[in-house]
Amino acid sequence: MATTTNISSSDTNINNQLAFDTANSETHQYYLDRLKSMVENDNSSHMKKYINDQLLSDLATSLLDQTVINILIMLRLQQVNNERELMQQRDSMIAKLDAKRNSKIEQVEKKFANGEITSFKRDDLLKEMKKHYEEKIVSIDMHLLNLVDKNVREQQKTLMDAEIPGFHITNNSHEIEAQVKLLNFIEQIINLSDESKLAIN
């Protein structure tokens, strides 16, 4: 009787494994078909240079791994938070710059109204302030772009360390574009904003 029970249990395990493998195979094919379709419909001339069918197949396989899904979800959450922080930082810096500029404009206008400076001097000062303001805006945006680049490199390293196909550290703009599009394609297949998909053992 014990032998019969063991055989029955073994058969059940085999059947369960076969069902699991079949489900994974079907899911892999679904992911692969979706990825191929999105790449095919993409108008970028660079995509097909950096992305081939083997890479897409490997990527589809990696998406069957819950650990990979966890990493992608966490990275997306991190990206959303980083973007929010950068926008808040920019708004704060611009607000301070505007306040300082407006204060200086008021001082110039007051001096002009009191006859302390000529209209030509007033115009020169306002023109110089406008130029300085625009330069500061460029400086702020360059600073924030450097932070964005830093975040991109950190994201690339995380994806590369996780051995997710298609991702590596690069400064090549076309390769970065391809990586961003791969992430967008994945987002269209798996809703990475859905934290209920996040499984931590």
Steps between C-alpha positions, in 0.01 A plus 500: 500500500788736584658431161175585321474825696858595413442432129178703507679788671783482246253506211331804651832680532589419139160619378532820702846563357376437146211741555741758642739460207213526251370817665848651501548408134171663406579811704846521345352478151244769586772733632720430198221561249410830670862615509557410134183682399596817687852502357362439151256790534762735642605773259847551646776420253728395786282234663572211264874572522510437874207262545468159331270199539743311724524793740122528508467126569752524783319805637165318485658213695632738765151643549386158625723554805318672786831639627540686171145634527576618854810684379312665213215612726739639761699683232183655361393618846846643552487676164161655576631625835819635342306685231269652762794610713681652202190695395453626857866596514473688171183681609668603826815626327299690237278656769806630688651628176174675407474663842856629478447627146173674586664669796779636279249617238310689770822668611582607144149629438508690830831666408359592160182641653709709743709632214817329625561329164413580140264295284802374304670381820173344613467309171862383516456373855177317417660349189799382704270351764301317234820353357621396847159345578501292181855383570401393850203305360735317263737430789218360713377276219853376427542414869174305497591325174823384661295353783273329246806352326626376837164333569505340154845351560392365839193345338712348223735348757211349697349345186840377383584349841164320490608359161186624327563468124543822305627712786852619569681818599542731201520868409398430140178695444364244251562211740339694784200567275474127424518413872232757586274359229555146627386616844197668342418178312526301823271752670240441228515125565529503878352790695805595705303770681283226654674440833281194561729322252788564737576175681768496769573171668 
